[in-house]
C-alpha cells in the first residue's frame, strides 16, 4: 500500500480563508536538560473537551513553563485523550475558534498541519469504509449566508521517517522534553515498520506537521471528486 503526503491545492481557485486557533492548549516547555524553550505548532486533538479540568485558565494562554509545571498540566489532560494520542509542548485541544469567509473546497487546509472537511464529503468517505476518519466540530463565524459546515479531522501521530533520509550524524531527541532538532528532510522517506495498518489518514509522529494518507484514501477522493488538496506519493522503506 502506497502512502501520500497531503497539501493544499493552491491551483484550485478556492478563495476560502480561515483565521482561528484551537480553544485550549498546553504551554511550551523550558527544558532543564537540553536548555531549549519550545512548543509544537501542529499537534492537536479537537475532540478533547477540557472543561472538566480544574484551573482551565492554565490552558487558555500560550506561554512557556518550566518542565515540572508543563508535566503537571500534561497529567491533568491525559485521561481525556483519545487512544493513540501523544502529548508534546504546545499541543492544542478543542474546536478551532475564529472567522471564515470565501469559497471552500471539500477539503480545507488553512495551515499545512490542519485538515478540515465539509460534512457531506466526510460522510461519503466514511461510507467508502475508510479507516480512522474522525470529524470534530469547529466554532467558525462565517461572513456570508451560504456557509459550509466544516469539521476538523483529528489526525493521530503515527509513523516515522526512515533513518536513511536523516543526516548520518545526528543527536537523538532530548530524553526529558523530546525536542528533535533535525530539520524536516527535503525528500521524505517513510519507515515501513512504523506505519499504521488501521488508519487511512494520520500525521507523522516525529514530524507532526506532515499529513499522510494511504492510497485507499487517495483513490476514494478521486472517485468521489473531492477537491481542495493534492497528494504527493512518498517512498517507503523497510529495515535491512
N, C-alpha and C positions, 0 to 999 in steps of 0.2 A: 504494500500500500504506500503510494507516494504521499508526501506532505508538501504543503504550500504555505508561503508567507502571505499575509493579508495586508493590503494597503488601500488607502482612499483612492478612488478613481477620479483623479483631478481633471481628466479629459471628458467626463460625462456631462458637464454643463450644469450640474446642480448648484443652486445658489444658497442652500441651507447654511445657516450659521448658528452656532450654539455658544453661549457664554455662561458657563456654570461650573460648579465644583460639588464634590460629594459633601453630604451634610456633616459627617464627622471624620476624624482621622487620628491615628496615633501621632505623637510628636516625633521629631527626629531624635537622633541619639548623639551624645558626646561620649565617645568610647575611650575608656581609660587604658586600653591595651594598644590599639593601633593609632590612637590620638586623633582619629578622624571625627568630624562633625558632619553628619549626612542624613538624608532621608530619601526614600524612593518616591518617584512621581507616578508610578504605574500600577502598583498592586492595589486592587480594590475589590471589595465584596459588597455590592449594592443590595444584596438580600439581607444583610445584617442590620438589625434594628438595635441601637444602643440605648434606647430609652429606659430599659430596666437597670442600667448600670448606675451605681452611685457616682457622685461627682462628675456628672455628664459634662460640665463645663471644661473638664480636663481634656476633652476630645473635640473642642469647638474652635481652637485657635492653633494654627501652625506655629511651631517653635521647636528648638532643640531642648532636650532634657538630659541630665546625667544618666548613665546606663542603668543604675539601680531604679530610678524613677520610671524610665521607659519600660523596664522589665516588669515592674509592678503594674503598670497600666495594661501591658500585654495580658497578664493573668486575669484581669477584670473582663476582658472581651473574649478570651479564648473559649469559654464554654458556649458562646453564641455563634461560633464559626461553623460553616458547612464542612462536611468531611473532605479532607484533602487540602484544606486551606493552610497557607504558610504566612506567618507574620514577619514583617520587616519594618524598620523605621519609616514613618510616613504613610503606612497602609491606610486606605480610606474605607469608609463604611457608609451605608445608607444611600438614598437616592441622590442623583445629580440635581441640584437646585440652581435655577437660573433662568435665562431668557433664550428664546429661539425664534428665528424667523427665516423665511425663504422657502425654496422648493427643495425637498429632500428625496433622495433615492430610497430604495427599500432598506439599504444599509447606510449607516451614517458613522463616520469616524472623525469626530471633532478634533481629536488629537490621536497620534498613531497608536497609542496603547489603550484606547477605549473604542468599543464597538457597540453601536446602537442598531436596533432593527425595528421596522414597523410591525405591529402586532400581527397583521394578516400574513406577512411574509414569514414570521416565526412559526405561525400555526401550520403553514404549508410545509415548512422544513421538518417540523415535528411529525407531521403526517407521513413524511417520507421515511421515518424511522431513524433519523439521525440522532446520535447519542450525546447526552450531556448539554443540551441546549436549554439554558435557564434564563428566561427573560424577567427582568426586575423593573418595577415602575420607576419612572422619572418624575421630577417635580419641575417641569419646564413651563414657563409662561410664554405663549406664542403671541406675536404681534400681528395676527391675521385670523380671519374667520375659518378658513379651511385648513385646519392643522392636523397633522398625523398623530397617532398615538405611538410614541417612541418608547421602546423598552431597552434597558441596558443589558447586554449579555454578560453574565457572570462567568469569567474565564479563570479556571483554576490553574495554578502554576505547576506544570508537569513537563518533564523532558529537559534535556540539556544539550548544549553544543558538544560536538566531538572534540576531544583534545587536539586532534590534528589541525584544527583551524585556529588554535590559540598559539601564542608565542611559545617557543620551546623552553625558554627560561622565564618563569613567572612565579610570583609569590602566591601561596594559597590564600583563600579568603580568611579574614580575621576570625579567630576562634571564638571571640566574645560577641562581636556585632555582625559578623557575616559580610562585612564590606568586601566587595570584589572590585579591585582597581584595574582590571583588564578591560580595555575598551571593546565595544562590540566589533567582532571581526568583519572585515569588508565582505567576505564571502562566507555565509553561514554553512556549516556542515553539521547535521544533527547526529546525535549519538543514538543509534537504533535501540540499544539496550535500555534506554531511559524513556522511550516514547510510550504513551498510554495505549492500551488496547480497548478502552471503554469510552473514549471521548473522541468526537469528530471535530472539536474546536477547543483550543486551550491556549495558554501563554507559556513561554518558557520559564522554567524555574530560575535559571541563572542569569537570564537577560529578560526580565519581565515586561519590557516594552514591546517584545516581539510576539505577535499574534499568529498562531499556527493552526492550520486546518488539514483535514485529510482529503484525499482525492474524492471520497464519497461526498463530502460537503461541497466541493467544487462542482462536481457533476450535477448535484441536485440544484445548486444555484443557477447553473447554466440552463438546465432543463426547465426550470420554473421562470426563467427570465428575470432574475433578481439583480438589480444594479446598485451601484454606489461604491463598490470596492473592486479591486483587481487582485489576481492571485499569481504569485511568482513561485515556480517549482523550486524545491530545495533538494539537495543531495543528502542522503542518509548513509551512514557507515557504521558497521559493527566493529567490535574489538577483535583484533587478530590474536 
